[in-house]
Amino acid sequence: MLARGLERASVSAMPTRILIVDDEPRFRASFSEIIVREPSFVLVAACATAAEAFALIEREPLDVALVDLGLPDASGLDVIRALKRSPAQCEVMVISVFGDEDLVLASIEAGATGYLLKDSLPTQFVACIQELRAGGAPISPMIARLLLNRVRPLAAPVAPLELSERELEILRIVAKGFSVAEIAQLLAISANTVKTYVKRIYQKLAVSSRSEAIYEAGRMGLLDARVSDD
Amino acid sequence: MKPVAWVFWTLAFLTTESGAAQDVTFGDASAPDAVQITTLASNTPPSADATWQTAQLPLLSDESDFGTDGAVWLRLRFELARTPQAAWAVYIPRQRQNVAVYIGNNLIGTSGRLEEPASETWNYPQLFEVPPYLLRAGSNEVFVHWFASTHNESYLSQIRIGPEALLEPLQRERYALQVEGPVVVSVICGAAALFMLALWVRQRRDVVFGWFGLVCLLWVVRNAHLWVQEPLLTATAWEVVSHSSLGWLVAALFLFAFRLMGLRYRRVEFALALYPAVGTLALALAPDGSFSLIERWYFLGLLPIAAILIGYLCWKAWKIRTFTIVLLTFGAIVCLGLGTFDFYALTVLYERVEQVYMMPYGALLFTLTAGWAVIDRMVSDQRALQTLNADLEARVAARERELAQTYARTAELNREAAVFEERRRITRDMHDGLGAQLMSSIALAERGTLSAAEVAQLLRECVDDLRLAIDSLKPLGDDLNAMLGNFRYRFETRLAAAGLTLDWAVEELPRHPALTSEVVLQIMRVVQEALANVIKHAGAKRVRIEAFFDAAKNAVCLNVSDDGRGFDANSVRAGDGLANMKSRAAQIGATLDVVCECGTKVVFTLPLALASGDYLFGMHR
């Protein structure tokens, strides 16, 4: 508890170190500009390729990474996984043009905790990053619906997502189109708490997809091979 | 017809190896094969001074030849050179009704119960053991007390006297042929009858089984008189049943053959049934003493009937010429032959009373050949059924393949149609939605009067529309709640930037077949346009979006209302927007009205009349 409080305090005191990975120069430029203008943010780098990003991840400590999925040399999902594996443990946000739900879900499974639309207003952009730093995550009604489907999957190969009653309740309300503020009011909790719940749901999805992968690997005999290699 | 009596005294089967032939002489020196008979009524062998007459065996007579007690005494004399060491025996192959045998005054045995109801032992060959001590060197006397039948012809076969060791095998052989054989045949026929009748009861349509069972049953009845000693019926009734059954048997046999060969002759069949019916009646009502005469005429009549029908069947069999039918016809011919022989033996043959009847063995032949025919038919039926099943299965399989192909083709066509429809919709959407918006934006931008912010706003609106179009192509594109929610999620910051507070009053809406993604997209466009108008023109502080299902009207209702300065229908741009929204609503069969109260209220109503019922409230995909 104490440690976490200290961490929070230090976070607010220190600027947020941000990495941008996007192959489109114009977006890279406009994002960079927004970040540079915000005093609490520090732009560590703006990479155009996954290779650049991989090299940077090794060297630089990062707080937040903004990753475009459509990179020329690798999938943005690979970059997300590399970021989550790195000791920096930074938060990852996916940059997307249309917030396509399938891609967003795949990103969350890879470890991302949020996503940004490319046509967001600068104020939204900054708010989103700050929210992420504060432990929250954005969620759209469509994503909420897709997540609810994952709780009770119709198709066999997907492992059911195990959520608490409260998390389910929040997903259901989000799916109906209510805003975070309205949900907070409805459940008599703070908006931040709602966003924290959302982030926790995302993390569970990432964990469940990882364990699914491990299960799958074990089933195919890959895991044993790796163990014996060790 | 004057009753005839013969006396025939047979020297018994004293074979040379016995060595006893030289030790014995039979009968009177003048007539060595004669017996003495007397009709004197007596319970013990009559004395020598009774009126003895010479007669010859076998004896056939009716009651008038018998004494007042319905019996006759026979006396047989024979000389022995010395007293025998081993037992002797008196052997009588057939007797009707019964005999009691004495050596001197000593009763050595009876064929059965003598008093009424007398035993039916006529077909049982009798062997009476004579202990050596009853015999003496010199003259010996055997008395046979012969009891007449009260209801049918009576007879007494030849009587043989000799060492038991010699006579016993003869008796045993005859017993096997006359009694045991028919019993075995009866058992086989009875079993076949039970089996076939049970089969017929379960399968009434196969009348052949029924007829076969009936024929077997009648064979059992017919053969019963050969071995049943104590019938449950009265003697007369038993005779009627035994003898009339032969006619019924012949009738049933031919009906069976007709059915088996698939023939049907109603009149012939009726006549076939009529003959035994009349015969049975005649036998039942036969006056005293005429029973055997009627019986013989009845049997005689059956022979030509059977012969004609068998001839006809032969002709038919020759035409069909399957192994089974030929076998069956052969069996029928043999039966006819046996029957004819029996009849000949019964009426003409001198030694007839001793003749072993062969007809019972015809039953065996019949059961085997007809059984084979029935089994052959069952097997061929079974095979036909199997072939039919296999054929049917093959056809079903072929039909299934065809159906599967048809389904696959239909599915492919449906998929193609769906893809085509989707493509058409996207194209139209691009054209009517984004395309039109971009064209008008270009037109506006080309005037050069717009600021950069205004151009950005125009483009933003284009992107908004593109988003809606993309959303509508997603799996949840026909989920109005999800679409509304997503729209709100994206639009809320814009509303906030315009200083508007959103009042969200969206209830759970039904999933309905009428709510296709195309319809939902049009609804969303109307909502988007209404909200855009509020942002641009209303100068409002609050905007309220209501969505609910009106069960009374069976309609989805959507209201967008604000607290702004109200709607100026005369304004050109506002008028354009309104007409645009109205035309979108009209495209999907909805109505749109604008109400001015304290602000502006856009009232959108979509009746769900396309299909009633089956609303899936609150269902997620």
Chai-1 contact restraints between the chains, C-beta under 6 A:
chainA,res_idxA,chainB,res_idxB,connection_type,confidence,min_distance_angstrom,max_distance_angstrom,comment,restraint_id
A,F98,B,I470,contact,1.0,0.0,6.0,A-B,restraint_1
A,D119,B,V463,contact,1.0,0.0,6.0,A-B,restraint_2
A,Q124,B,T493,contact,1.0,0.0,6.0,A-B,restraint_3
A,S140,B,N486,contact,1.0,0.0,6.0,A-B,restraint_4
A,S140,B,Y489,contact,1.0,0.0,6.0,A-B,restraint_5
A,P141,B,A482,contact,1.0,0.0,6.0,A-B,restraint_6
A,P141,B,G485,contact,1.0,0.0,6.0,A-B,restraint_7
A,P141,B,N486,contact,1.0,0.0,6.0,A-B,restraint_8
A,P141,B,Y489,contact,1.0,0.0,6.0,A-B,restraint_9
A,M142,B,L476,contact,1.0,0.0,6.0,A-B,restraint_10
A,M142,B,A482,contact,1.0,0.0,6.0,A-B,restraint_11
A,M142,B,N486,contact,1.0,0.0,6.0,A-B,restraint_12
A,R145,B,A482,contact,1.0,0.0,6.0,A-B,restraint_13
A,R145,B,H620,contact,1.0,0.0,6.0,A-B,restraint_14
A,L148,B,H620,contact,1.0,0.0,6.0,A-B,restraint_15
A,G177,B,L484,contact,1.0,0.0,6.0,A-B,restraint_16
A,G177,B,G485,contact,1.0,0.0,6.0,A-B,restraint_17
A,G177,B,R488,contact,1.0,0.0,6.0,A-B,restraint_18
A,G177,B,V506,contact,1.0,0.0,6.0,A-B,restraint_19
